[in-house]
Amino acid sequence: TGVAAAAGLHRYLRDFCGCHVAWSGSQLRLPRPLPAVPGELTEATPNRYRYYQNVCTQSYSFVWWDWARWEREIDWMALNGINLALAWSGQEAIWQRVYLALGLTQTEINEFFTGPAFLAWGRMGNLHTWDGPLPPSWHIKQLYLQHRVLDRMRSFGMTPVLPAFAGHVPEAVTRVFPQVNVTKMGSWGHFNCSYSCSFLLAPEDPMFPVIGSLFLRELVKEFGTDHIYGADTFNEMQPPSSAPSYLAAATTAVYEAMIAVDTEA
């Protein structure tokens, strides 16, 4: 793969040329002539997947990155042998399409999304509304950026991890579907319920697979898929029930919404 070739190049640059490639900068002063490699070298890993990132880094580190910075990061990932990484940009544009299709108003959607720097916690149901709304230009630019990120990752043979539906919904869903079974979660991070206390859809509610499959179908239509997804239902939150049967049902609902669209998920 391209990742294997890049990792081999990185070893040569590091071990034979005295070069260094890091987040903080690079030293790529190549010696002349280039050093010869004294025989065949082999480097192997026991791990099929070398995973990178967690969902919070999308806000901690990546939120304001442009394509040039993302390109440098993906190249660094390849040099370090990473072949499985989150690719979560642009998902709010997809969610906006889904919410509009479900009957929410643009105002309700705008009031739900957090601002850019807090999207990681909006996606995990910890926050809503805070520092929002997202302007239309944000959605357009993030869609464009996500396409470039995915193209670059896939060109190296990496597997991007795309987002899936975790069960959190805007409160406005209860206006459109008044019979829907939701739980209002507790507050998070010392925010009051104006900005936290998200609504979690019950795993047995008929709308769970509807919303989950609508989102994933629209996402795959836009970006394609490599069949690996991520979803965080209870990030730093107390589940409505700690019973194993409930937790199993919540996990099953998330997964079944995936395979309704992508049988290889």
DAWO-V611809 format. One record per backbone hydrogen bond with DSSP energy under -0.5 kcal/mol. NH is the residue of the N-H (numbers start at 1). CO is the residue of the C=O. If there is no record, write none. Layout:
nh:NH co:CO
nh:NH co:CO
This chain:
nh:3 co:156
nh:5 co:1
nh:6 co:2
nh:7 co:3
nh:8 co:4
nh:9 co:5
nh:10 co:6
nh:11 co:7
nh:12 co:8
nh:13 co:9
nh:14 co:10
nh:15 co:11
nh:16 co:12
nh:17 co:12
nh:18 co:14
nh:19 co:13
nh:20 co:27
nh:22 co:25
nh:25 co:22
nh:27 co:20
nh:28 co:26
nh:30 co:28
nh:38 co:36
nh:39 co:37
nh:48 co:46
nh:51 co:49
nh:52 co:84
nh:57 co:54
nh:58 co:55
nh:59 co:56
nh:60 co:56
nh:61 co:57
nh:62 co:57
nh:65 co:62
nh:70 co:66
nh:71 co:67
nh:72 co:68
nh:73 co:69
nh:74 co:70
nh:75 co:71
nh:76 co:72
nh:77 co:73
nh:78 co:74
nh:79 co:75
nh:80 co:76
nh:81 co:78
nh:82 co:77
nh:83 co:50
nh:84 co:50
nh:85 co:159
nh:86 co:52
nh:87 co:161
nh:91 co:88
nh:93 co:90
nh:94 co:90
nh:95 co:91
nh:96 co:92
nh:97 co:93
nh:98 co:94
nh:99 co:95
nh:100 co:96
nh:101 co:97
nh:102 co:98
nh:103 co:99
nh:103 co:100
nh:104 co:99
nh:109 co:105
nh:110 co:106
nh:111 co:107
nh:112 co:108
nh:112 co:109
nh:113 co:109
nh:115 co:130
nh:118 co:115
nh:119 co:116
nh:121 co:118
nh:122 co:118
nh:123 co:119
nh:124 co:120
nh:125 co:122
nh:126 co:121
nh:127 co:121
nh:128 co:195
nh:129 co:112
nh:130 co:128
nh:132 co:129
nh:138 co:135
nh:139 co:135
nh:140 co:136
nh:141 co:137
nh:142 co:138
nh:143 co:139
nh:144 co:140
nh:145 co:141
nh:146 co:142
nh:147 co:143
nh:148 co:144
nh:149 co:145
nh:150 co:146
nh:151 co:147
nh:152 co:148
nh:153 co:149
nh:154 co:150
nh:155 co:151
nh:156 co:152
nh:156 co:153
nh:157 co:154
nh:158 co:153
nh:159 co:83
nh:160 co:158
nh:161 co:85
nh:162 co:160
nh:162 co:228
nh:164 co:230
nh:169 co:199
nh:173 co:170
nh:174 co:171
nh:175 co:172
nh:176 co:172
nh:177 co:173
nh:180 co:177
nh:182 co:180
nh:183 co:200
nh:185 co:183
nh:185 co:198
nh:191 co:188
nh:195 co:192
nh:196 co:192
nh:197 co:186
nh:198 co:125
nh:199 co:169
nh:200 co:183
nh:200 co:198
nh:201 co:167
nh:201 co:199
nh:202 co:181
nh:205 co:202
nh:208 co:205
nh:209 co:205
nh:210 co:206
nh:211 co:207
nh:212 co:208
nh:213 co:209
nh:214 co:210
nh:215 co:211
nh:216 co:212
nh:217 co:213
nh:218 co:214
nh:219 co:215
nh:220 co:216
nh:221 co:217
nh:222 co:218
nh:223 co:219
nh:224 co:220
nh:230 co:162
nh:233 co:231
nh:235 co:124
nh:236 co:234
nh:237 co:234
nh:239 co:237
nh:246 co:243
nh:247 co:243
nh:248 co:244
nh:249 co:245
nh:250 co:246
nh:251 co:247
nh:252 co:248
nh:253 co:249
nh:254 co:250
nh:255 co:251
nh:256 co:252
nh:257 co:253
nh:258 co:254
nh:259 co:255
nh:260 co:256
nh:261 co:258
nh:262 co:258
nh:263 co:261
nh:265 co:262
